[in-house]
Amino acid sequence: MTQSIRFCTSADGVRLAFGVHGSGPPLVRVATWLTHLQYDWDSPLWHHWLGGLADGRTLVRYDERGSGVSDRDVTRFSMDAWAEDLEAVVDAAGVERFSLLGLSNGGAVAVAYAVRHPERVSHLVLCGGLARGRLRRDPSSRARAEAEALLTLIRIGWGQSNPAFRRIFTTLFVPEATHEQMTWFDEMQRISAAPETAALMRLAREEVDVTDLLAQVRTPTLVMHAHGDAAVPFEQGRELASAIPGARFVPLEGRNHILLADEPAWGVFLRELNDFLPTLPSDDTTDELLTLRETEILRCVAAGLTNQQIADKLFVSVRTVERHLGNMYTKLGLQGRSGRAAIAARAASLIQRQRPGA
């Protein structure tokens, strides 16, 4: 499994890093707090996510503004900014219609995007998500005092080599993690963003509120949430599912905000996800779906020919080639640039199986 990292620019000039891996219908994961495209790749907390989400799909993910490989000297954090970033990434990745995954605060961003661009989101999945930030849910003086205390911990301890201050956040996100996993998450916090930037990102999350958008979602939606999630309360998952028309809610057993590979909740999450989202059909199914002409074009794509070269080779017009490719994308559940890459991969597999002795 390898990833390709590219860059794009958001509406306000912030440069964003995004990664693409896998093959099949596109799934876009909305950026969350505490990510790093390169550091996450071999993570004991995220590795099973990266493999599971890209199984039969093309996964597009990106580092939030201010963190990871994206521009880090940033002070603008808001729902509008996060939505603009998502718009920039999907356009740069070349995906026209796709499934959208919102984890944690990314769930609110996913909702906002799905309402703004209903024609582009085919399926919406929210896990550990929220409709309202902490201070929107509870504006009491006690809640504000707790929020200020956490911001102080970030400003003081985020950049220190001693992980004691950061361990508080680690135990909120993955209380059942192993020592190795907790140590990794401690370090992730330190390298993901500068202390003051991390504090600004956290503060912006406290004020998130998309409750007025939930009833406007028209995309088929699956909501999952762990009962004992300490980072985002279980009630937030219930609120999302109850307010989004037709949403299906799946409670998960466990306490981890980031689901671990060896806990039962991960298996449930993956099963529900795979049942809900489109995946790349099997090679045997491909043989049955495509016509003879489509199979010929499939072989040409695998050989790396352009649409014009395919047209010249088969003595047809470019428009005819494009029409056949469009039909194949529809039959196989693929789209755009990622669709052509998946077509090429499937064609190579088809050719290999049809060789004598294969």
C-alpha positions as CSV (number, residue, x, y, z in Angstrom):
1,M,0.0,0.0,0.0
2,T,1.5,3.3,-1.1
3,Q,0.1,6.8,-1.1
4,S,0.6,9.8,-3.3
5,I,0.9,13.2,-1.6
6,R,-0.1,16.4,-3.5
7,F,-0.9,20.0,-2.7
8,C,-3.7,22.4,-3.5
9,T,-4.6,25.9,-2.4
10,S,-7.7,26.9,-0.5
11,A,-9.8,30.0,-1.3
12,D,-7.9,32.2,1.2
13,G,-4.4,31.1,-0.1
14,V,-3.6,28.4,2.5
15,R,-1.7,25.5,0.9
16,L,-3.2,22.1,1.8
17,A,-1.5,18.7,1.6
18,F,-3.7,15.7,0.6
19,G,-3.0,12.0,0.1
20,V,-4.6,9.5,-2.2
21,H,-4.3,5.7,-2.1
22,G,-6.4,2.7,-3.0
23,S,-8.5,1.9,-6.0
24,G,-12.2,2.1,-6.6
25,P,-15.1,4.5,-5.9
26,P,-13.8,7.6,-4.1
27,L,-14.1,8.1,-0.4
28,V,-13.1,11.5,1.0
29,R,-12.2,11.7,4.7
30,V,-12.7,15.2,6.1
31,A,-9.6,16.5,8.0
32,T,-9.6,16.4,11.7
33,W,-7.5,17.7,14.6
34,L,-4.1,15.9,15.1
35,T,-3.1,14.4,11.7
36,H,0.1,14.2,9.7
37,L,-0.1,12.5,6.3
38,Q,3.4,11.1,6.5
39,Y,3.5,10.3,10.3
40,D,0.1,8.7,10.2
41,W,1.1,6.2,7.5
42,D,2.9,3.8,9.8
43,S,0.8,4.7,12.9
44,P,-0.2,1.9,15.4
45,L,-3.5,3.9,15.7
46,W,-4.3,4.7,12.1
47,H,-2.8,2.0,10.0
48,H,-5.9,-0.3,10.1
49,W,-8.0,2.7,9.3
50,L,-6.0,3.5,6.2
51,G,-6.2,-0.1,5.0
52,G,-9.8,-0.6,5.8
53,L,-11.1,2.6,4.3
54,A,-9.2,2.0,1.1
55,D,-10.3,-1.6,0.6
56,G,-12.2,-1.5,-2.7
57,R,-12.1,2.3,-2.7
58,T,-9.9,5.3,-3.5
59,L,-9.3,7.1,-0.2
60,V,-8.6,10.9,-0.3
61,R,-7.5,12.4,3.0
62,Y,-5.8,15.7,3.9
63,D,-4.1,17.6,6.7
64,E,-6.1,20.4,8.2
65,R,-4.9,23.9,7.8
66,G,-2.3,24.7,10.4
67,S,-1.2,21.1,10.9
68,G,0.7,18.2,9.4
69,V,2.1,18.8,5.9
70,S,-0.3,21.6,5.2
71,D,0.6,25.3,5.8
72,R,1.1,25.7,9.6
73,D,1.4,29.4,10.0
74,V,-2.4,29.9,10.0
75,T,-4.8,31.8,12.3
76,R,-8.1,31.5,10.5
77,F,-10.1,28.5,11.8
78,S,-13.9,28.4,11.2
79,M,-16.6,26.3,9.6
80,D,-16.4,28.4,6.5
81,A,-12.6,27.9,6.3
82,W,-12.9,24.2,6.8
83,A,-15.6,23.9,4.2
84,E,-13.5,25.9,1.7
85,D,-10.6,23.6,2.4
86,L,-12.7,20.5,1.6
87,E,-13.9,22.1,-1.6
88,A,-10.3,22.8,-2.7
89,V,-9.2,19.3,-1.9
90,V,-11.9,17.4,-3.8
91,D,-11.5,19.7,-6.8
92,A,-7.8,19.1,-6.9
93,A,-8.2,15.4,-6.4
94,G,-10.5,15.3,-9.4
95,V,-13.4,13.5,-7.8
96,E,-16.8,14.7,-9.0
97,R,-19.2,12.6,-6.9
98,F,-18.0,10.7,-3.9
99,S,-18.7,9.3,-0.4
100,L,-17.8,11.5,2.5
101,L,-16.5,10.4,5.9
102,G,-16.6,12.8,8.9
103,L,-14.9,11.7,12.1
104,S,-15.0,13.9,15.2
105,N,-15.3,17.6,14.3
106,G,-15.0,16.5,10.7
107,G,-18.6,15.3,11.0
108,A,-19.8,18.9,11.3
109,V,-17.7,19.9,8.3
110,A,-19.1,17.0,6.3
111,V,-22.6,18.0,7.1
112,A,-22.0,21.6,6.0
113,Y,-20.4,20.4,2.8
114,A,-23.2,17.9,2.0
115,V,-25.8,20.7,2.4
116,R,-23.8,23.1,0.2
117,H,-23.0,20.5,-2.5
118,P,-25.7,17.8,-2.4
119,E,-25.0,16.9,-6.0
120,R,-21.5,15.8,-5.2
121,V,-21.9,13.6,-2.1
122,S,-23.4,10.2,-2.8
123,H,-23.1,8.8,0.8
124,L,-22.4,10.4,4.1
125,V,-20.8,8.6,7.0
126,L,-20.4,10.2,10.5
127,C,-18.5,8.5,13.3
128,G,-17.8,10.0,16.6
129,G,-19.1,13.2,15.1
130,L,-20.8,16.3,16.6
131,A,-23.3,18.9,15.7
132,R,-22.3,21.3,18.4
133,G,-19.0,22.1,20.0
134,R,-18.5,21.9,23.8
135,L,-19.3,25.5,24.6
136,R,-22.4,25.4,22.3
137,R,-23.6,22.3,24.1
138,D,-22.9,23.8,27.6
139,P,-22.2,27.5,27.9
140,S,-22.0,27.3,31.7
141,S,-19.2,29.0,33.6
142,R,-17.9,25.5,34.6
143,A,-17.7,24.3,31.0
144,R,-15.9,27.5,30.1
145,A,-13.4,27.0,32.9
146,E,-12.7,23.5,31.8
147,A,-12.2,24.6,28.2
148,E,-9.8,27.3,29.3
149,A,-7.9,24.8,31.4
150,L,-7.4,22.5,28.4
151,L,-6.3,25.4,26.2
152,T,-3.7,26.3,28.9
153,L,-2.4,22.8,28.9
154,I,-2.0,22.9,25.1
155,R,-0.2,26.3,25.2
156,I,2.2,25.1,27.9
157,G,2.8,21.5,27.2
158,W,2.3,21.0,23.4
159,G,5.8,21.7,22.5
160,Q,7.6,20.1,25.4
161,S,9.6,16.8,25.2
162,N,7.8,15.6,28.4
163,P,4.4,14.3,27.3
164,A,2.7,14.7,30.7
165,F,0.5,17.6,29.6
166,R,-0.4,15.9,26.3
167,R,-1.2,12.6,27.9
168,I,-4.5,14.1,29.2
169,F,-5.7,14.4,25.6
170,T,-4.4,11.0,24.8
171,T,-6.5,9.4,27.5
172,L,-9.6,11.3,26.2
173,F,-9.1,10.0,22.7
174,V,-7.9,6.5,23.2
175,P,-8.3,5.5,26.9
176,E,-7.9,1.8,26.1
177,A,-4.8,2.1,23.9
178,T,-1.6,0.2,24.6
179,H,1.5,1.9,25.9
180,E,3.0,2.0,22.4
181,Q,-0.2,3.5,21.0
182,M,-0.4,6.2,23.7
183,T,3.2,7.1,23.3
184,W,2.7,7.5,19.5
185,F,-0.4,9.7,20.1
186,D,1.6,11.8,22.6
187,E,4.2,12.4,19.9
188,M,1.6,13.0,17.2
189,Q,0.3,16.0,19.2
190,R,3.7,17.5,19.5
191,I,4.6,17.3,15.8
192,S,1.1,17.9,14.3
193,A,0.9,21.6,15.1
194,A,2.6,24.4,17.0
195,P,1.2,25.1,20.5
196,E,-0.6,28.3,19.8
197,T,-2.0,27.0,16.5
198,A,-3.2,23.9,18.2
199,A,-4.9,26.1,20.8
200,L,-6.7,28.1,18.1
201,M,-7.8,24.9,16.4
202,R,-9.2,23.6,19.7
203,L,-11.0,26.9,20.5
204,A,-12.7,27.1,17.1
205,R,-14.0,23.6,17.6
206,E,-15.6,24.6,20.9
207,E,-17.9,27.0,19.1
208,V,-19.0,24.7,16.2
209,D,-22.8,24.5,15.6
210,V,-24.4,23.0,12.6
211,T,-27.7,22.0,14.2
212,D,-29.6,24.3,11.8
213,L,-28.2,22.4,8.8
214,L,-29.0,18.8,9.9
215,A,-32.6,18.8,8.6
216,Q,-31.3,20.1,5.2
217,V,-29.1,17.0,4.6
218,R,-30.6,15.0,1.6
219,T,-27.7,12.5,1.3
220,P,-28.1,8.9,2.5
221,T,-26.5,9.0,5.9
222,L,-25.0,6.4,8.3
223,V,-24.1,7.6,11.9
224,M,-22.0,5.6,14.3
225,H,-20.8,6.5,17.8
226,A,-19.2,4.7,20.7
227,H,-21.2,4.6,23.9
228,G,-18.3,5.6,26.2
229,D,-16.6,8.2,23.9
230,A,-15.0,10.7,26.3
231,A,-13.9,13.1,23.5
232,V,-17.3,13.6,22.0
233,P,-20.3,12.5,24.0
234,F,-22.6,9.7,22.7
235,E,-25.5,12.1,22.8
236,Q,-23.9,14.0,19.9
237,G,-24.2,10.9,17.7
238,R,-27.8,10.5,18.7
239,E,-28.5,14.2,17.9
240,L,-27.0,13.9,14.4
241,A,-28.9,10.7,13.6
242,S,-32.2,12.0,14.9
243,A,-32.1,15.3,13.1
244,I,-30.8,14.1,9.7
245,P,-33.7,12.8,7.6
246,G,-33.6,9.1,7.1
247,A,-30.2,8.6,8.9
248,R,-29.4,5.2,10.2
249,F,-27.8,5.1,13.7
250,V,-25.4,2.3,14.8
251,P,-24.3,2.5,18.5
252,L,-20.8,1.1,19.1
253,E,-19.6,-0.6,22.3
254,G,-16.4,1.0,23.6
255,R,-14.7,4.0,25.0
256,N,-12.2,5.0,22.3
257,H,-12.8,8.0,20.1
258,I,-10.3,6.5,17.6
259,L,-11.4,2.9,17.2
260,L,-8.6,0.4,17.8
261,A,-8.0,-2.6,15.5
262,D,-8.5,-5.2,18.2
263,E,-11.7,-3.9,19.7
264,P,-15.2,-5.3,18.6
265,A,-16.4,-1.8,17.6
266,W,-13.9,-1.6,14.8
267,G,-15.3,-4.8,13.2
268,V,-18.8,-3.5,13.5
269,F,-17.7,-0.1,12.0
270,L,-16.0,-1.7,9.1
271,R,-18.9,-4.1,8.3
272,E,-21.5,-1.3,8.4
273,L,-19.3,0.9,6.3
274,N,-18.8,-1.7,3.6
275,D,-22.5,-2.6,3.6
276,F,-23.3,1.1,3.1
277,L,-20.7,2.4,0.7
278,P,-20.0,1.4,-2.9
279,T,-16.8,-0.6,-3.6
280,L,-15.0,-1.8,-6.7
281,P,-16.7,-4.9,-8.2
282,S,-14.8,-8.1,-8.3
283,D,-12.8,-9.1,-11.4
284,D,-15.4,-11.8,-12.2
285,T,-18.2,-9.3,-12.1
286,T,-16.3,-7.0,-14.4
287,D,-16.2,-9.7,-17.1
288,E,-19.9,-10.0,-16.9
289,L,-20.7,-6.3,-16.9
290,L,-18.7,-5.0,-19.9
291,T,-19.4,-5.4,-23.6
292,L,-16.8,-6.5,-26.1
293,R,-16.1,-2.9,-27.2
294,E,-15.8,-1.8,-23.6
295,T,-13.3,-4.6,-22.9
296,E,-11.3,-3.5,-25.9
297,I,-11.2,0.1,-24.6
298,L,-10.3,-1.3,-21.1
299,R,-7.2,-3.0,-22.6
300,C,-6.2,0.3,-24.3
301,V,-6.5,2.2,-21.0
302,A,-4.4,-0.5,-19.3
303,A,-1.7,0.1,-22.0
304,G,-1.7,3.8,-21.1
305,L,-3.3,5.2,-24.3
306,T,-5.0,8.5,-24.3
307,N,-8.6,8.8,-25.5
308,Q,-7.4,10.2,-28.8
309,Q,-5.0,7.3,-29.2
310,I,-7.7,4.8,-28.3
311,A,-10.0,6.4,-30.9
312,D,-7.3,6.1,-33.6
313,K,-6.6,2.5,-32.8
314,L,-10.2,1.4,-32.8
315,F,-11.3,3.7,-35.7
316,V,-13.9,5.5,-33.7
317,S,-14.4,9.1,-32.6
318,V,-13.0,10.4,-29.3
319,R,-16.6,11.1,-28.3
320,T,-17.4,7.4,-28.7
321,V,-14.5,6.5,-26.5
322,E,-15.6,9.0,-23.9
323,R,-19.2,7.6,-24.0
324,H,-17.9,4.0,-23.5
325,L,-15.7,5.1,-20.6
326,G,-18.7,6.9,-19.0
327,N,-20.7,3.7,-19.3
328,M,-17.9,1.7,-17.7
329,Y,-17.6,4.2,-14.8
330,T,-21.3,3.9,-14.2
331,K,-21.3,0.1,-14.3
332,L,-18.3,-0.2,-12.0
333,G,-19.2,2.7,-9.7
334,L,-16.2,4.8,-10.6
335,Q,-15.6,8.5,-11.3
336,G,-13.1,11.0,-12.6
337,R,-9.3,10.6,-12.4
338,S,-9.5,8.0,-9.7
339,G,-12.0,6.2,-11.9
340,R,-9.6,6.0,-14.8
341,A,-6.8,4.7,-12.5
342,A,-9.2,2.0,-11.2
343,I,-10.2,1.1,-14.8
344,A,-6.5,0.7,-15.7
345,A,-5.8,-1.5,-12.6
346,R,-8.9,-3.6,-13.4
347,A,-7.8,-4.0,-17.0
348,A,-4.3,-5.1,-16.1
349,S,-5.9,-7.8,-13.8
350,L,-8.2,-8.9,-16.6
351,I,-5.4,-9.2,-19.1
352,Q,-3.2,-11.2,-16.6
353,R,-6.0,-13.7,-15.9
354,Q,-6.7,-14.2,-19.7
355,R,-3.0,-15.1,-20.5
356,P,-2.4,-18.8,-21.1
357,G,-1.5,-20.5,-18.0
358,A,-2.7,-17.7,-15.8
